[in-house]
Amino acid sequence: MAELVYRPVIGFAKTLFKVWDLKIDCQGSSNIPRSGGAVLVSNHISYLDFIFNGLAALPQNRLVRFMAKESVFRHKISGPLMRGMKHIPVDRGQGEAAYAHALDSLRSGEVIGVFPEATISQSFTLKSFKSGAARLAQEAGVPLVPMAVWGTQRLWTKGHPRDFKRSHLPVTIRVGEAVEAPRDQYAGAITRRLRERVQELLDAAQRAYPGRPKGPEDSWWLPAHLGGTAPTAEALRTAQVH
């Protein structure tokens, strides 16, 4: 039943991308297993990341079930779609239910998508990772598949208006080799290895990215260490304190 919703949504997204003439460069999809459970782990820089993460799994004929905040499921438009595609609602006050739901899905052979930073990174750099993805993979006995997206923040991200009028924007996606999650290892150590792999993939995606700011006013989407004007992670933490 879920695929009756998921497949048309994919078709609609692909049509939109053609209309926008997005230049999508995706490499490494073969690292996503063609069958069996897996936890797909990505950086998070845009409200649209889950769509591009899902596109990366299509060459392997996999449909990714994403863990997303519960409020999205209450929306009159997105709610029925999210439920129909078997995505997993996460109530941060009652995370145990979402964890159990994801674990059952993994054990039944699904690919679960997780953003271990939990929220969008407004510095566009990698934040610290929560250990939930590693614990899920350990308990279900499935691999962790790291990936990174870059360029999606230019379409729609936190603190900036969405801009679907831009055409020809490049989006770069890199999927890495699986990270194993043995049960006899500490989840924190696995999470550190996983974050290192996602960082390597993010660095690679940024190096391969062909887009450049058109001028100083267009450098907001580049992190400070790459010469952009996005706030640093330290500046964001200071602002939260004050």
Backbone as CSV, one residue per row, in Angstrom:
resi,resn,N_x,N_y,N_z,CA_x,CA_y,CA_z,C_x,C_y,C_z
1,MET,0.826,-1.206,0.000,0.000,0.000,0.000,0.858,1.253,0.000
2,ALA,1.974,1.222,0.739,2.816,2.414,0.837,3.334,2.836,-0.524
3,GLU,3.675,1.836,-1.373,4.262,2.174,-2.658,3.252,2.846,-3.594
4,LEU,1.951,2.680,-3.321,0.936,3.371,-4.111,1.026,4.880,-3.902
5,VAL,1.589,5.289,-2.773,1.802,6.704,-2.481,3.224,7.109,-2.838
6,TYR,4.191,6.280,-2.444,5.612,6.628,-2.576,6.017,6.823,-4.037
7,ARG,5.640,5.883,-4.902,6.067,5.953,-6.302,5.569,7.219,-7.016
8,PRO,4.272,7.576,-6.867,3.821,8.829,-7.493,4.520,10.066,-6.938
9,VAL,4.825,10.064,-5.635,5.532,11.203,-5.039,6.924,11.327,-5.645
10,ILE,7.599,10.191,-5.848,8.916,10.199,-6.494,8.802,10.767,-7.906
11,GLY,7.781,10.320,-8.642,7.576,10.819,-9.999,7.341,12.318,-10.025
12,PHE,6.568,12.822,-9.056,6.296,14.255,-8.972,7.586,15.020,-8.674
13,ALA,8.397,14.495,-7.729,9.658,15.154,-7.381,10.596,15.213,-8.586
14,LYS,10.687,14.118,-9.328,11.558,14.084,-10.504,11.103,15.100,-11.552
15,THR,9.788,15.237,-11.714,9.252,16.212,-12.665,9.626,17.633,-12.252
16,LEU,9.489,17.923,-10.944,9.862,19.236,-10.443,11.335,19.527,-10.688
17,PHE,12.168,18.530,-10.437,13.602,18.727,-10.620,13.935,19.010,-12.081
18,LYS,13.181,18.390,-12.996,13.393,18.657,-14.415,12.953,20.073,-14.762
19,VAL,11.823,20.493,-14.191,11.331,21.849,-14.433,12.350,22.871,-13.926
20,TRP,12.898,22.604,-12.723,13.900,23.504,-12.140,15.267,23.337,-12.800
21,ASP,15.413,22.269,-13.577,16.677,21.969,-14.246,17.826,21.856,-13.241
22,LEU,17.571,21.127,-12.164,18.623,20.903,-11.177,19.693,19.995,-11.764
23,LYS,20.941,20.300,-11.459,22.063,19.504,-11.949,22.507,18.571,-10.814
24,ILE,21.915,17.390,-10.771,22.165,16.463,-9.662,23.312,15.531,-10.009
25,ASP,24.327,15.554,-9.162,25.507,14.696,-9.316,25.527,13.730,-8.131
26,CYS,25.143,12.494,-8.386,25.056,11.488,-7.316,26.022,10.347,-7.595
27,GLN,26.886,10.075,-6.642,27.839,8.975,-6.768,27.806,8.098,-5.513
28,GLY,27.981,6.803,-5.718,28.089,5.870,-4.600,26.813,5.147,-4.232
29,SER,25.768,5.276,-5.055,24.496,4.611,-4.730,24.645,3.099,-4.569
30,SER,25.624,2.521,-5.239,25.818,1.067,-5.150,26.217,0.615,-3.745
31,ASN,26.596,1.569,-2.878,26.921,1.214,-1.495,25.676,0.958,-0.646
32,ILE,24.517,1.317,-1.174,23.259,1.018,-0.475,22.851,-0.403,-0.836
33,PRO,22.647,-1.283,0.137,22.337,-2.682,-0.179,21.019,-2.819,-0.946
34,ARG,21.008,-3.745,-1.893,19.818,-3.961,-2.711,18.701,-4.658,-1.940
35,SER,19.059,-5.311,-0.850,18.048,-5.993,-0.045,18.479,-5.972,1.420
36,GLY,17.527,-6.192,2.298,17.829,-6.226,3.728,17.838,-4.842,4.352
37,GLY,17.816,-4.826,5.664,17.769,-3.567,6.397,19.085,-2.807,6.356
38,ALA,19.000,-1.500,6.487,20.174,-0.630,6.566,19.734,0.710,7.131
39,VAL,20.670,1.396,7.780,20.405,2.740,8.292,21.191,3.720,7.441
40,LEU,20.476,4.567,6.698,21.090,5.580,5.842,21.264,6.850,6.671
41,VAL,22.508,7.321,6.782,22.824,8.443,7.681,23.389,9.604,6.884
42,SER,22.805,10.791,7.055,23.207,11.948,6.245,23.387,13.193,7.097
43,ASN,24.173,14.129,6.553,24.199,15.485,7.112,22.854,16.148,6.844
44,HIS,22.617,17.316,7.472,21.291,17.934,7.365,21.444,19.447,7.218
45,ILE,21.209,19.945,5.996,21.392,21.373,5.717,20.167,22.013,5.077
46,SER,19.127,21.216,4.801,17.963,21.738,4.083,16.707,20.976,4.483
47,TYR,15.555,21.638,4.326,14.279,20.960,4.542,14.029,19.893,3.478
48,LEU,14.776,19.928,2.392,14.564,19.001,1.277,15.560,17.847,1.247
49,ASP,16.427,17.751,2.237,17.477,16.725,2.211,16.918,15.319,2.040
50,PHE,15.804,15.034,2.713,15.292,13.666,2.678,14.902,13.251,1.252
51,ILE,14.480,14.215,0.439,14.116,13.882,-0.937,15.346,13.442,-1.727
52,PHE,16.442,14.182,-1.566,17.674,13.856,-2.292,18.337,12.599,-1.731
53,ASN,18.234,12.398,-0.420,18.716,11.142,0.165,17.957,9.960,-0.438
54,GLY,16.652,10.135,-0.566,15.838,9.067,-1.140,16.170,8.806,-2.600
55,LEU,16.462,9.871,-3.353,16.841,9.700,-4.764,18.092,8.842,-4.905
56,ALA,19.018,8.990,-3.952,20.272,8.234,-4.019,20.036,6.728,-3.898
57,ALA,18.915,6.333,-3.288,18.627,4.912,-3.095,17.865,4.291,-4.261
58,LEU,17.326,5.118,-5.143,16.504,4.595,-6.237,17.252,3.680,-7.200
59,PRO,18.537,3.964,-7.537,19.234,3.033,-8.433,19.325,1.611,-7.870
60,GLN,19.230,1.481,-6.560,19.244,0.160,-5.932,17.826,-0.360,-5.707
61,ASN,16.860,0.374,-6.234,15.443,0.010,-6.102,15.001,-0.069,-4.634
62,ARG,15.502,0.875,-3.840,15.128,0.927,-2.427,14.335,2.198,-2.141
63,LEU,13.355,2.066,-1.284,12.556,3.194,-0.803,12.924,3.418,0.658
64,VAL,13.357,4.616,0.971,13.852,4.921,2.311,12.714,5.456,3.181
65,ARG,12.607,4.916,4.396,11.619,5.396,5.364,12.355,6.322,6.338
66,PHE,12.013,7.588,6.322,12.747,8.572,7.128,12.103,8.799,8.486
67,MET,12.947,9.033,9.460,12.501,9.457,10.773,12.392,10.979,10.735
68,ALA,11.193,11.514,11.002,10.944,12.956,10.903,10.112,13.415,12.088
69,LYS,10.227,14.700,12.401,9.519,15.196,13.580,8.012,15.061,13.409
70,GLU,7.371,14.781,14.517,5.963,14.407,14.529,5.049,15.488,13.972
71,SER,5.429,16.753,14.113,4.575,17.857,13.650,4.321,17.794,12.145
72,VAL,5.283,17.245,11.388,5.115,17.128,9.936,3.948,16.196,9.612
73,PHE,3.731,15.206,10.470,2.672,14.223,10.250,1.291,14.785,10.602
74,ARG,1.254,15.906,11.316,-0.020,16.525,11.674,-0.496,17.515,10.615
75,HIS,0.385,17.882,9.675,0.026,18.843,8.631,-1.007,18.221,7.689
76,LYS,-1.985,19.020,7.261,-3.096,18.473,6.480,-2.668,17.951,5.108
77,ILE,-1.555,18.472,4.577,-1.077,18.000,3.271,0.045,16.978,3.424
78,SER,1.086,17.367,4.172,2.241,16.470,4.304,1.919,15.244,5.153
79,GLY,1.006,15.383,6.123,0.701,14.274,7.030,0.276,12.995,6.325
80,PRO,-0.781,13.044,5.494,-1.200,11.820,4.791,-0.110,11.250,3.891
81,LEU,0.690,12.136,3.259,1.772,11.662,2.397,2.848,10.945,3.217
82,MET,3.231,11.557,4.338,4.271,10.952,5.184,3.824,9.592,5.709
83,ARG,2.579,9.518,6.142,2.068,8.234,6.645,1.958,7.218,5.517
84,GLY,1.513,7.670,4.346,1.368,6.768,3.213,2.687,6.196,2.729
85,MET,3.769,6.968,2.916,5.099,6.499,2.506,5.828,5.745,3.615
86,LYS,5.120,5.526,4.725,5.655,4.758,5.864,6.859,5.427,6.525
87,HIS,6.919,6.752,6.464,7.946,7.441,7.228,7.590,7.346,8.717
88,ILE,8.537,7.647,9.569,8.386,7.361,10.999,8.331,8.656,11.802
89,PRO,7.204,8.923,12.488,7.101,10.152,13.284,7.933,10.075,14.553
90,VAL,8.628,11.170,14.858,9.464,11.224,16.060,8.939,12.326,16.977
91,ASP,8.407,11.928,18.108,8.009,12.867,19.157,9.181,12.939,20.120
92,ARG,9.850,14.088,20.166,11.082,14.174,20.954,10.853,13.981,22.438
93,GLY,9.591,14.108,22.873,9.301,13.848,24.281,9.067,12.376,24.562
94,GLN,8.806,11.604,23.476,8.552,10.172,23.615,9.278,9.420,22.497
95,GLY,10.593,9.526,22.520,11.395,8.951,21.452,11.416,7.437,21.409
96,GLU,11.025,6.795,22.513,11.075,5.330,22.567,10.167,4.690,21.519
97,ALA,8.998,5.292,21.285,8.060,4.728,20.322,8.641,4.778,18.910
98,ALA,9.269,5.905,18.556,9.874,6.037,17.230,11.026,5.053,17.068
99,TYR,11.813,4.888,18.124,12.942,3.955,18.090,12.431,2.536,17.839
100,ALA,11.385,2.147,18.552,10.823,0.799,18.398,10.251,0.602,17.002
101,HIS,9.588,1.627,16.485,9.035,1.583,15.130,10.153,1.394,14.102
102,ALA,11.232,2.177,14.236,12.359,2.074,13.309,13.015,0.705,13.405
103,LEU,13.146,0.195,14.609,13.776,-1.116,14.815,12.964,-2.217,14.141
104,ASP,11.647,-2.165,14.287,10.781,-3.151,13.629,10.930,-3.064,12.109
105,SER,11.011,-1.846,11.583,11.150,-1.657,10.133,12.471,-2.224,9.633
106,LEU,13.550,-1.985,10.372,14.860,-2.516,9.992,14.847,-4.043,9.993
107,ARG,14.236,-4.608,11.006,14.193,-6.073,11.108,13.349,-6.697,10.011
108,SER,12.423,-5.909,9.447,11.602,-6.422,8.349,12.248,-6.143,6.991
109,GLY,13.490,-5.592,7.021,14.248,-5.418,5.786,14.159,-4.057,5.143
110,GLU,13.654,-3.057,5.872,13.530,-1.709,5.317,14.836,-0.920,5.463
111,VAL,14.982,0.125,4.627,16.064,1.095,4.782,15.489,2.296,5.529
112,ILE,16.105,2.639,6.647,15.644,3.750,7.476,16.606,4.923,7.314
113,GLY,16.063,6.118,7.067,16.881,7.317,6.928,16.918,8.111,8.223
114,VAL,18.124,8.482,8.644,18.301,9.195,9.917,19.217,10.396,9.711
115,PHE,18.848,11.512,10.342,19.714,12.692,10.395,20.230,12.798,11.828
116,PRO,21.424,12.257,12.109,21.901,12.182,13.497,22.240,13.526,14.136
117,GLU,22.295,14.598,13.319,22.476,15.929,13.907,21.168,16.424,14.539
118,ALA,20.062,15.761,14.200,18.718,16.022,14.748,18.054,17.255,14.143
119,THR,18.804,18.332,13.927,18.236,19.545,13.340,19.146,20.054,12.223
120,ILE,18.611,20.959,11.409,19.385,21.544,10.313,20.562,22.340,10.864
121,SER,21.716,22.158,10.268,22.908,22.915,10.640,22.903,24.241,9.890
122,GLN,22.724,25.340,10.631,22.687,26.658,9.994,24.081,27.185,9.645
123,SER,25.112,26.523,10.166,26.480,26.880,9.778,26.902,26.104,8.529
124,PHE,26.063,25.103,8.149,26.335,24.221,7.012,27.601,23.387,7.223
125,THR,28.017,23.282,8.485,29.088,22.366,8.868,28.465,21.252,9.691
126,LEU,29.216,20.187,9.876,28.682,19.016,10.559,28.648,19.234,12.069
127,LYS,27.468,19.059,12.652,27.317,19.172,14.097,27.630,17.828,14.749
128,SER,27.541,17.769,16.061,27.739,16.499,16.765,26.597,15.548,16.425
129,PHE,26.877,14.251,16.485,25.894,13.223,16.149,25.280,12.627,17.415
130,LYS,23.972,12.390,17.372,23.322,11.568,18.385,23.660,10.108,18.084
131,SER,23.609,9.264,19.095,24.030,7.869,18.924,22.901,6.933,18.487
132,GLY,21.694,7.463,18.273,20.554,6.614,17.960,20.733,5.754,16.723
133,ALA,21.329,6.302,15.674,21.518,5.533,14.434,22.407,4.321,14.680
134,ALA,23.492,4.530,15.421,24.401,3.422,15.729,23.701,2.362,16.566
135,ARG,22.924,2.791,17.547,22.225,1.839,18.412,21.181,1.042,17.641
136,LEU,20.496,1.704,16.727,19.537,0.995,15.883,20.224,-0.083,15.045
137,ALA,21.334,0.302,14.403,22.059,-0.649,13.560,22.583,-1.821,14.380
138,GLN,23.097,-1.538,15.573,23.586,-2.600,16.442,22.479,-3.585,16.804
139,GLU,21.357,-3.033,17.249,20.275,-3.887,17.743,19.617,-4.684,16.624
140,ALA,19.516,-4.071,15.428,18.885,-4.758,14.302,19.858,-5.645,13.537
141,GLY,21.179,-5.464,13.789,22.171,-6.243,13.070,22.280,-5.858,11.605
142,VAL,22.218,-4.531,11.325,22.274,-4.043,9.934,23.403,-3.025,9.806
143,PRO,23.851,-2.754,8.573,24.935,-1.773,8.381,24.437,-0.328,8.432
144,LEU,25.372,0.568,8.720,25.149,2.000,8.611,25.731,2.454,7.276
145,VAL,24.958,3.200,6.498,25.437,3.688,5.205,25.551,5.214,5.278
146,PRO,26.784,5.752,5.296,26.963,7.205,5.399,26.780,7.897,4.060
147,MET,26.266,9.109,4.091,26.143,9.884,2.864,26.170,11.369,3.200
148,ALA,26.366,12.184,2.188,26.383,13.637,2.365,25.730,14.303,1.167
149,VAL,25.017,15.394,1.446,24.417,16.200,0.383,24.977,17.613,0.475
150,TRP,25.069,18.277,-0.672,25.548,19.662,-0.701,24.851,20.416,-1.822
151,GLY,24.440,21.646,-1.524,23.737,22.469,-2.493,22.252,22.577,-2.210
152,THR,21.705,21.656,-1.442,20.271,21.670,-1.134,19.879,22.887,-0.299
153,GLN,20.835,23.436,0.470,20.537,24.608,1.299,20.181,25.827,0.462
154,ARG,20.605,25.841,-0.780,20.321,26.978,-1.660,18.858,26.998,-2.102
155,LEU,18.171,25.859,-1.992,16.763,25.768,-2.354,15.849,26.170,-1.196
156,TRP,16.139,25.615,0.001,15.256,25.902,1.144,15.930,25.419,2.418
157,THR,16.221,26.360,3.300,16.855,25.993,4.555,16.361,26.893,5.679
158,LYS,16.715,26.549,6.863,16.271,27.292,8.046,16.865,28.699,8.049
159,GLY,16.008,29.685,8.301,16.478,31.063,8.389,16.567,31.796,7.070
160,HIS,16.190,31.126,5.973,16.220,31.745,4.643,14.948,31.386,3.892
161,PRO,14.426,32.294,3.091,13.211,31.971,2.322,13.501,30.908,1.272
162,ARG,12.522,30.078,1.039,12.712,29.070,-0.011,12.807,29.767,-1.366
163,ASP,13.618,29.201,-2.230,13.867,29.804,-3.541,13.769,28.725,-4.609
164,PHE,12.543,28.491,-5.085,12.324,27.493,-6.117,12.341,28.105,-7.519
165,LYS,12.617,29.427,-7.573,12.657,30.096,-8.868,14.022,29.953,-9.530
166,ARG,15.022,29.629,-8.714,16.359,29.440,-9.292,16.364,28.179,-10.147
167,SER,16.983,28.244,-11.276,17.126,27.064,-12.117,18.609,26.773,-12.312
168,HIS,18.872,25.590,-12.773,20.237,25.124,-13.072,21.100,24.951,-11.815
169,LEU,20.504,24.946,-10.639,21.316,24.790,-9.425,21.906,23.386,-9.352
170,PRO,23.184,23.270,-9.003,23.764,21.947,-8.801,23.478,21.411,-7.398
171,VAL,23.284,20.114,-7.302,23.165,19.408,-6.026,24.093,18.207,-6.099
172,THR,24.974,18.089,-5.127,25.953,17.001,-5.116,25.640,16.026,-3.986
173,ILE,25.650,14.739,-4.308,25.341,13.680,-3.346,26.451,12.639,-3.400
174,ARG,26.958,12.268,-2.237,27.982,11.236,-2.158,27.579,10.187,-1.106
175,VAL,27.588,8.931,-1.531,27.251,7.822,-0.628,28.499,6.983,-0.422
176,GLY,28.814,6.686,0.838,30.041,5.959,1.149,29.816,4.490,1.461
177,GLU,30.913,3.791,1.636,30.853,2.376,1.994,30.267,2.211,3.393
178,ALA,29.653,1.064,3.608,28.965,0.796,4.868,29.928,0.817,6.052
179,VAL,29.412,1.286,7.168,30.120,1.236,8.447,29.441,0.174,9.292
180,GLU,30.188,-0.825,9.694,29.600,-1.895,10.497,29.340,-1.416,11.922
181,ALA,28.373,-2.061,12.562,27.993,-1.677,13.930,27.908,-2.927,14.806
182,PRO,29.068,-3.493,15.167,29.075,-4.708,15.996,28.433,-4.460,17.361
183,ARG,27.741,-5.450,17.849,27.046,-5.301,19.127,28.000,-5.202,20.308
184,ASP,29.225,-5.708,20.142,30.160,-5.698,21.263,30.979,-4.411,21.345
185,GLN,30.652,-3.439,20.493,31.360,-2.162,20.535,30.464,-1.072,21.123
186,TYR,31.097,-0.082,21.715,30.387,1.031,22.318,29.749,1.879,21.215
187,ALA,28.451,2.190,21.379,27.734,2.959,20.354,28.378,4.322,20.108
188,GLY,28.974,4.904,21.154,29.629,6.199,20.999,30.826,6.122,20.069
189,ALA,31.587,5.024,20.154,32.758,4.849,19.284,32.325,4.656,17.831
190,ILE,31.258,3.896,17.621,30.730,3.693,16.271,30.238,5.024,15.703
191,THR,29.573,5.814,16.546,29.051,7.112,16.124,30.180,8.047,15.710
192,ARG,31.293,8.022,16.436,32.438,8.862,16.067,32.996,8.457,14.708
193,ARG,33.118,7.145,14.467,33.603,6.667,13.168,32.635,7.081,12.054
194,LEU,31.357,6.956,12.345,30.333,7.304,11.376,30.397,8.793,11.030
195,ARG,30.546,9.632,12.029,30.628,11.070,11.781,31.871,11.406,10.944
196,GLU,32.985,10.732,11.212,34.203,10.951,10.423,33.964,10.618,8.950
197,ARG,33.232,9.523,8.705,32.961,9.125,7.319,32.042,10.130,6.632
198,VAL,31.008,10.603,7.352,30.113,11.596,6.761,30.884,12.889,6.469
199,GLN,31.809,13.258,7.369,32.627,14.452,7.148,33.480,14.302,5.899
200,GLU,34.074,13.138,5.704,34.874,12.895,4.504,34.022,13.017,3.237
201,LEU,32.816,12.477,3.304,31.916,12.547,2.151,31.450,13.980,1.898
202,LEU,31.207,14.724,2.972,30.814,16.126,2.823,31.945,16.937,2.201
203,ASP,33.163,16.690,2.655,34.325,17.371,2.069,34.426,17.063,0.571
204,ALA,34.213,15.791,0.224,34.295,15.382,-1.179,33.192,16.041,-2.003
205,ALA,31.981,16.110,-1.442,30.865,16.740,-2.147,31.131,18.224,-2.369
206,GLN,31.702,18.879,-1.367,32.009,20.305,-1.497,33.109,20.552,-2.527
207,ARG,34.117,19.680,-2.551,35.188,19.832,-3.549,34.649,19.662,-4.962
208,ALA,33.692,18.747,-5.128,33.159,18.455,-6.461,32.092,19.448,-6.898
209,TYR,31.605,20.256,-5.971,30.476,21.138,-6.265,30.881,22.250,-7.236
210,PRO,30.181,22.393,-8.355,30.597,23.383,-9.363,30.083,24.796,-9.111
211,GLY,29.087,24.942,-8.235,28.487,26.250,-8.019,29.337,27.165,-7.161
212,ARG,29.274,28.458,-7.461,29.984,29.475,-6.683,29.044,30.654,-6.444
213,PRO,29.239,31.402,-5.357,28.403,32.589,-5.128,28.536,33.583,-6.270
214,LYS,27.414,34.235,-6.606,27.428,35.227,-7.677,28.052,36.539,-7.216
215,GLY,28.116,36.723,-5.906,28.688,37.937,-5.333,28.620,37.851,-3.826
216,PRO,29.083,38.879,-3.115,29.095,38.858,-1.651,27.725,38.593,-1.034
217,GLU,26.670,39.128,-1.664,25.328,38.958,-1.119,24.808,37.529,-1.309
218,ASP,25.487,36.765,-2.140,25.066,35.385,-2.428,25.964,34.352,-1.749
219,SER,26.787,34.793,-0.808,27.728,33.863,-0.164,27.184,33.283,1.137
220,TRP,25.904,33.544,1.427,25.302,33.082,2.686,25.275,31.563,2.807
221,TRP,25.257,30.859,1.673,25.117,29.400,1.694,26.463,28.676,1.819
222,LEU,27.535,29.423,1.845,28.867,28.831,2.030,29.305,28.982,3.481
223,PRO,29.836,27.920,4.096,30.340,28.045,5.468,31.561,28.957,5.533
224,ALA,31.820,29.483,6.713,32.893,30.463,6.882,34.247,29.911,6.453
225,HIS,34.513,28.620,6.738,35.833,28.071,6.420,36.054,27.911,4.919
226,LEU,34.975,28.044,4.130,35.105,28.009,2.670,34.966,29.405,2.064
227,GLY,35.028,30.423,2.930,34.989,31.792,2.450,33.610,32.412,2.381
228,GLY,32.606,31.708,2.911,31.247,32.225,2.875,30.890,33.030,4.113
229,THR,29.639,33.491,4.149,29.189,34.326,5.264,28.187,33.621,6.175
230,ALA,28.047,32.312,6.041,27.187,31.576,6.971,27.760,31.706,8.376
231,PRO,26.917,31.796,9.391,27.430,31.916,10.759,28.217,30.668,11.159
232,THR,29.248,30.845,11.949,30.011,29.694,12.421,29.206,28.962,13.487
233,ALA,29.567,27.706,13.722,28.895,26.921,14.760,29.069,27.586,16.122
234,GLU,30.246,28.146,16.360,30.519,28.825,17.634,29.619,30.047,17.810
235,ALA,29.449,30.828,16.737,28.595,32.017,16.806,27.149,31.634,17.073
236,LEU,26.692,30.540,16.482,25.326,30.070,16.712,25.127,29.620,18.153
237,ARG,26.129,28.934,18.701,26.025,28.486,20.098,25.995,29.692,21.040
238,THR,26.809,30.700,20.758,26.836,31.914,21.580,25.503,32.634,21.533
239,ALA,24.893,32.691,20.340,23.603,33.353,20.177,22.509,32.626,20.963
240,GLN,22.593,31.291,21.019,21.604,30.515,21.762,21.710,30.786,23.266
241,VAL,22.946,30.960,23.747,23.166,31.211,25.171,22.584,32.556,25.572
242,HIS,22.742,33.551,24.690,22.273,34.897,24.981,20.854,35.133,24.505
